[in-house]
Amino acid sequence: MRPQQRNSRKTQKDSFPPLCPDFVIELRSKSDNMEPLRRKIQEYIDNGLHLGWLIDTKNKKVEIYRANQPVELLDNPTSLSGDDVLPGFVLDLQVVFS
């Protein structure tokens, strides 16, 4: 293996693989800081993510990330819809927030 290939593989190990899901959920635990979670979802968006939910269970808030759109902020929502990424999927947040 050439050194260039070895370095390329090391870089891939330290970052996202060259693929991206269409949808992710990040749940903030009580000890998590929001900024690293926001950066993580933004990195997913930058790599092709279509829909991301950052659920702040501590404050009962949700940040919805969609490709090419501003972040949508929700305060104490009761549910979330999967939009066209997960048609028909609805997450009951009363269970998550309890």
Secondary structure per residue as TSV (DSSP state, phi and psi in degrees):
chain	resnum	aa	ss	phi	psi
A	1	M	-	360.0	132.4
A	2	R	-	-74.0	150.3
A	3	P	H	-55.0	-35.6
A	4	Q	H	-61.8	-42.3
A	5	Q	H	-66.1	-40.8
A	6	R	H	-62.3	-43.7
A	7	N	H	-64.2	-38.9
A	8	S	H	-62.3	-42.7
A	9	R	H	-66.9	-37.8
A	10	K	H	-62.5	-43.5
A	11	T	H	-61.3	-42.4
A	12	Q	H	-62.8	-38.9
A	13	K	H	-64.0	-32.6
A	14	D	T	-85.8	-3.1
A	15	S	S	-138.7	-167.0
A	16	F	-	-69.3	146.2
A	17	P	-	-67.0	165.1
A	18	P	S	-75.9	44.6
A	19	L	-	-150.9	161.6
A	20	C	-	-146.8	139.7
A	21	P	-	-71.9	163.7
A	22	D	S	-79.8	-24.9
A	23	F	E	-145.6	138.0
A	24	V	E	-139.3	152.2
A	25	I	E	-121.7	130.2
A	26	E	E	-115.4	125.6
A	27	L	E	-105.3	123.9
A	28	R	E	-81.1	124.8
A	29	S	-	-84.2	169.6
A	30	K	T	-61.8	-25.7
A	31	S	T	-94.9	-7.2
A	32	D	-	-75.6	146.8
A	33	N	-	-93.6	139.2
A	34	M	H	-69.3	-34.8
A	35	E	H	-59.6	-46.5
A	36	P	H	-61.9	-34.2
A	37	L	H	-68.4	-40.3
A	38	R	H	-62.4	-44.4
A	39	R	H	-62.5	-38.8
A	40	K	H	-63.2	-46.9
A	41	I	H	-66.9	-38.3
A	42	Q	H	-62.9	-36.3
A	43	E	H	-65.0	-39.4
A	44	Y	H	-60.3	-47.7
A	45	I	H	-56.9	-45.4
A	46	D	H	-62.6	-21.1
A	47	N	T	-104.4	10.6
A	48	G	T	114.3	4.2
A	49	L	-	-61.2	139.8
A	50	H	S	-94.6	-35.9
A	51	L	E	-148.5	130.5
A	52	G	E	-137.3	137.5
A	53	W	E	-114.9	125.2
A	54	L	E	-107.4	107.8
A	55	I	E	-102.5	116.8
A	56	D	E	-95.4	92.8
A	57	T	T	-68.7	-25.6
A	58	K	T	-66.3	-43.6
A	59	N	T	-108.8	3.9
A	60	K	T	55.9	49.8
A	61	K	E	-128.0	157.1
A	62	V	E	-134.9	138.3
A	63	E	E	-112.9	124.6
A	64	I	E	-106.5	123.6
A	65	Y	E	-108.1	128.1
A	66	R	E	-131.5	147.9
A	67	A	T	-58.8	134.3
A	68	N	T	59.8	29.0
A	69	Q	S	-138.2	155.0
A	70	P	-	-68.3	156.7
A	71	V	-	-66.6	133.7
A	72	E	E	-97.3	128.2
A	73	L	E	-107.1	128.6
A	74	L	E	-122.4	135.6
A	75	D	E	-107.3	114.8
A	76	N	S	54.2	51.1
A	77	P	-	-71.8	155.7
A	78	T	S	-91.8	-24.4
A	79	S	E	-156.8	164.5
A	80	L	E	-129.6	141.1
A	81	S	E	-102.9	142.7
A	82	G	-	-75.6	3.6
A	83	D	T	51.7	-146.0
A	84	D	T	-84.9	-6.2
A	85	V	T	-77.0	-40.0
A	86	L	S	-129.3	73.7
A	87	P	T	-55.5	130.3
A	88	G	T	84.6	-9.2
A	89	F	-	-83.1	129.7
A	90	V	E	-132.0	128.2
A	91	L	E	-99.1	122.0
A	92	D	E	-80.3	108.3
A	93	L	H	-79.2	-14.8
A	94	Q	H	-60.8	-35.6
A	95	V	H	-69.6	-42.6
A	96	V	H	-67.1	-41.7
A	97	F	H	-80.7	-12.6
A	98	S	-	-80.5	360.0
